[in-house]
Amino acid sequence: MARIREIRAMNDDQLRQQLDELNAELFNLRFQRAAYKNPSPARFGQIKKNIAQIKTILREREIEALIAETEAAAV
């Protein structure tokens, strides 16, 4: 996965697509673990961290948009 600067450079649609891909990969890893195929435990942590980073950036952008909207309405 990309570094945080590269993630921040993505637009919202790209972030949502990446988030969907990571969630699907996490789902597949859970199935592999349930089937005793021994996926890498470190990969679980990496995926969860990347999901958290993307969700945080999306939420930051959402809050920035709300602040800009309320400031525009107050003027």
N, CA, C and O of each residue as an XYZ file, in Angstrom:
300
protein
N       0.843     -1.184      0.000
C       0.000      0.000      0.000
C       0.876      1.230      0.000
O       2.058      1.182      0.340
N       0.279      2.313     -0.382
C       0.991      3.573     -0.542
C       1.275      4.239      0.797
O       0.664      3.925      1.818
N       2.201      5.149      0.757
C       2.480      5.952      1.932
C       1.350      6.952      2.129
O       0.516      7.149      1.246
N       1.334      7.577      3.292
C       0.237      8.475      3.635
C       0.164      9.661      2.676
O      -0.933     10.123      2.361
N       1.303     10.162      2.206
C       1.286     11.278      1.237
C       0.593     10.863     -0.056
O      -0.173     11.627     -0.643
N       0.879      9.641     -0.483
C       0.268      9.150     -1.716
C      -1.232      8.928     -1.520
O      -2.026      9.155     -2.433
N      -1.608      8.486     -0.331
C      -3.028      8.281     -0.039
C      -3.754      9.626     -0.044
O      -4.846      9.747     -0.599
N      -3.141     10.632      0.578
C      -3.759     11.961      0.621
C      -3.884     12.579     -0.773
O      -4.772     13.398     -1.006
N      -3.009     12.196     -1.693
C      -3.043     12.731     -3.050
C      -4.204     12.142     -3.870
O      -4.577     12.702     -4.901
N      -4.768     11.028     -3.420
C      -5.878     10.398     -4.144
C      -7.161     11.193     -3.938
O      -7.343     11.852     -2.914
N      -8.044     11.119     -4.926
C      -9.347     11.763     -4.742
C     -10.278     10.807     -3.981
O      -9.929      9.654     -3.730
N     -11.454     11.302     -3.624
C     -12.367     10.518     -2.795
C     -12.805      9.220     -3.460
O     -12.924      8.191     -2.795
N     -13.045      9.260     -4.756
C     -13.470      8.042     -5.455
C     -12.372      6.975     -5.433
O     -12.650      5.793     -5.233
N     -11.131      7.401     -5.639
C     -10.021      6.461     -5.593
C      -9.871      5.879     -4.194
O      -9.588      4.691     -4.040
N     -10.060      6.709     -3.175
C      -9.953      6.232     -1.797
C     -11.043      5.217     -1.487
O     -10.784      4.197     -0.848
N     -12.248      5.491     -1.932
C     -13.347      4.551     -1.683
C     -13.114      3.231     -2.403
O     -13.416      2.165     -1.868
N     -12.577      3.303     -3.615
C     -12.266      2.084     -4.364
C     -11.173      1.293     -3.647
O     -11.269      0.072     -3.523
N     -10.146      1.979     -3.179
C      -9.070      1.318     -2.448
C      -9.601      0.703     -1.163
O      -9.195     -0.396     -0.785
N     -10.503      1.403     -0.494
C     -11.101      0.898      0.737
C     -11.894     -0.377      0.469
O     -11.816     -1.334      1.240
N     -12.651     -0.392     -0.616
C     -13.404     -1.597     -0.989
C     -12.465     -2.780     -1.260
O     -12.736     -3.906     -0.844
N     -11.358     -2.508     -1.964
C     -10.400     -3.569     -2.268
C      -9.762     -4.120     -0.991
O      -9.590     -5.331     -0.848
N      -9.412     -3.220     -0.065
C      -8.804     -3.664      1.187
C      -9.787     -4.462      2.035
O      -9.413     -5.461      2.649
N     -11.034     -4.026      2.070
C     -12.043     -4.780      2.818
C     -12.252     -6.166      2.227
O     -12.430     -7.136      2.964
N     -12.230     -6.265      0.903
C     -12.372     -7.569      0.251
C     -11.165     -8.458      0.563
O     -11.314     -9.657      0.802
N      -9.977     -7.865      0.557
C      -8.780     -8.647      0.861
C      -8.803     -9.137      2.309
O      -8.432    -10.277      2.588
N      -9.236     -8.280      3.220
C      -9.344     -8.673      4.623
C     -10.352     -9.807      4.789
O     -10.117    -10.751      5.543
N     -11.463     -9.708      4.087
C     -12.481    -10.755      4.114
C     -11.899    -12.086      3.642
O     -12.117    -13.124      4.266
N     -11.155    -12.043      2.533
C     -10.543    -13.263      1.992
C      -9.502    -13.843      2.946
O      -9.405    -15.061      3.094
N      -8.728    -12.980      3.591
C      -7.744    -13.472      4.557
C      -8.425    -14.156      5.739
O      -7.925    -15.156      6.254
N      -9.549    -13.623      6.161
C     -10.280    -14.248      7.259
C     -10.781    -15.633      6.864
O     -10.761    -16.561      7.673
N     -11.227    -15.768      5.626
C     -11.657    -17.085      5.159
C     -10.478    -18.050      5.091
O     -10.609    -19.219      5.455
N      -9.338    -17.569      4.629
C      -8.152    -18.424      4.577
C      -7.753    -18.880      5.974
O      -7.385    -20.036      6.178
N      -7.828    -17.970      6.923
C      -7.483    -18.331      8.295
C      -8.463    -19.366      8.842
O      -8.062    -20.289      9.551
N      -9.745    -19.214      8.514
C     -10.749    -20.168      8.973
C     -10.555    -21.548      8.334
O     -10.901    -22.570      8.926
N      -9.999    -21.561      7.123
C      -9.762    -22.817      6.415
C      -8.375    -23.385      6.727
O      -7.927    -24.332      6.081
N      -7.696    -22.798      7.723
C      -6.385    -23.268      8.161
C      -5.338    -23.203      7.055
O      -4.483    -24.083      6.958
N      -5.398    -22.180      6.232
C      -4.400    -22.016      5.182
C      -3.254    -21.102      5.622
O      -2.342    -20.822      4.844
N      -3.307    -20.643      6.866
C      -2.245    -19.867      7.500
C      -1.781    -18.647      6.707
O      -0.635    -18.610      6.259
N      -2.648    -17.649      6.524
C      -2.181    -16.413      5.892
C      -1.247    -15.677      6.852
O      -1.246    -15.942      8.054
N      -0.482    -14.784      6.332
C       0.485    -14.044      7.138
C      -0.230    -13.178      8.183
O      -1.047    -12.333      7.819
N       0.059    -13.371      9.450
C      -0.589    -12.554     10.481
C      -0.235    -11.069     10.357
O      -1.036    -10.205     10.714
N       0.953    -10.780      9.856
C       1.359     -9.387      9.694
C       0.496     -8.682      8.647
O       0.253     -7.479      8.742
N       0.041     -9.428      7.662
C      -0.787     -8.832      6.600
C      -2.101     -8.312      7.166
O      -2.613     -7.297      6.693
N      -2.657     -8.989      8.170
C      -3.886     -8.514      8.798
C      -3.676     -7.116      9.365
O      -4.504     -6.226      9.174
N      -2.563     -6.935     10.062
C      -2.261     -5.636     10.654
C      -2.060     -4.553      9.617
O      -2.523     -3.425      9.790
N      -1.365     -4.894      8.530
C      -1.129     -3.927      7.461
C      -2.442     -3.475      6.838
O      -2.660     -2.283      6.623
N      -3.301     -4.420      6.555
C      -4.579     -4.099      5.916
C      -5.434     -3.246      6.848
O      -6.022     -2.253      6.421
N      -5.501     -3.636      8.120
C      -6.302     -2.864      9.069
C      -5.766     -1.446      9.224
O      -6.543     -0.499      9.344
N      -4.457     -1.295      9.223
C      -3.851      0.030      9.334
C      -4.193      0.873      8.115
O      -4.546      2.045      8.249
N      -4.092      0.287      6.928
C      -4.407      1.017      5.704
C      -5.880      1.407      5.655
O      -6.216      2.504      5.209
N      -6.754      0.523      6.108
C      -8.181      0.837      6.152
C      -8.416      2.015      7.087
O      -9.173      2.928      6.757
N      -7.775      2.000      8.249
C      -7.932      3.084      9.217
C      -7.418      4.405      8.651
O      -8.040      5.446      8.859
N      -6.299      4.378      7.943
C      -5.756      5.598      7.346
C      -6.710      6.179      6.316
O      -6.948      7.387      6.298
N      -7.249      5.336      5.469
C      -8.161      5.809      4.428
C      -9.433      6.372      5.051
O      -9.910      7.431      4.645
N      -9.981      5.670      6.031
C     -11.192      6.159      6.689
C     -10.945      7.491      7.384
O     -11.811      8.366      7.378
N      -9.772      7.650      7.982
C      -9.432      8.898      8.650
C      -9.360     10.050      7.654
O      -9.879     11.135      7.914
N      -8.723      9.816      6.530
C      -8.599     10.865      5.513
C      -9.960     11.235      4.953
O     -10.253     12.416      4.771
N     -10.796     10.240      4.678
C     -12.142     10.522      4.180
C     -12.939     11.338      5.190
O     -13.657     12.263      4.811
N     -12.817     11.005      6.467
C     -13.537     11.734      7.513
C     -13.003     13.159      7.652
O     -13.781     14.094      7.841
N     -11.686     13.333      7.560
C     -11.111     14.673      7.609
C     -11.667     15.539      6.487
O     -12.017     16.699      6.703
N     -11.743     14.977      5.307
C     -12.268     15.736      4.157
C     -13.745     16.059      4.349
O     -14.202     17.140      3.979
N     -14.480     15.133      4.919
C     -15.899     15.361      5.184
C     -16.074     16.509      6.183
O     -16.937     17.367      5.999
N     -15.266     16.521      7.224
C     -15.352     17.579      8.230
C     -14.952     18.919      7.625
O     -15.596     19.933      7.892
N     -13.893     18.936      6.812
C     -13.480     20.173      6.150
C     -14.595     20.718      5.269
O     -14.816     21.928      5.233
N     -15.290     19.857      4.572
C     -16.393     20.294      3.707
C     -17.534     20.863      4.542
O     -18.143     21.860      4.153
N     -17.831     20.246      5.679
C     -18.885     20.757      6.549
C     -18.522     22.115      7.131
O     -19.375     22.998      7.227
N     -17.271     22.286      7.519
C     -16.832     23.562      8.053
C     -16.916     24.646      6.990
O     -17.379     25.753      7.264
N     -16.474     24.337      5.791
C     -16.540     25.308      4.693
C     -17.999     25.654      4.378
O     -18.320     26.805      4.080
N     -18.863     24.667      4.446
C     -20.295     24.887      4.164
C     -20.915     25.805      5.226
O     -21.657     26.729      4.892
N     -20.613     25.551      6.489
C     -21.197     26.385      7.551
C     -20.639     27.778      7.545
O     -21.359     28.731      7.843
N     -19.340     27.930      7.204
C     -18.750     29.262      7.100
C     -19.364     30.043      5.948
O     -19.595     31.246      6.061
N     -19.630     29.359      4.838
C     -20.246     30.012      3.688
C     -21.676     30.423      4.011
O     -22.140     31.468      3.553
N     -22.368     29.624      4.785
C     -23.749     29.932      5.139
C     -23.807     31.070      6.161
O     -24.785     31.816      6.196
N     -22.786     31.207      6.980
C     -22.766     32.252      8.000
C     -22.464     33.616      7.418
O     -22.774     34.642      8.024
N     -21.865     33.628      6.254
C     -21.489     34.931      5.640
C     -22.625     35.542      4.929
O     -22.488     36.626      4.362
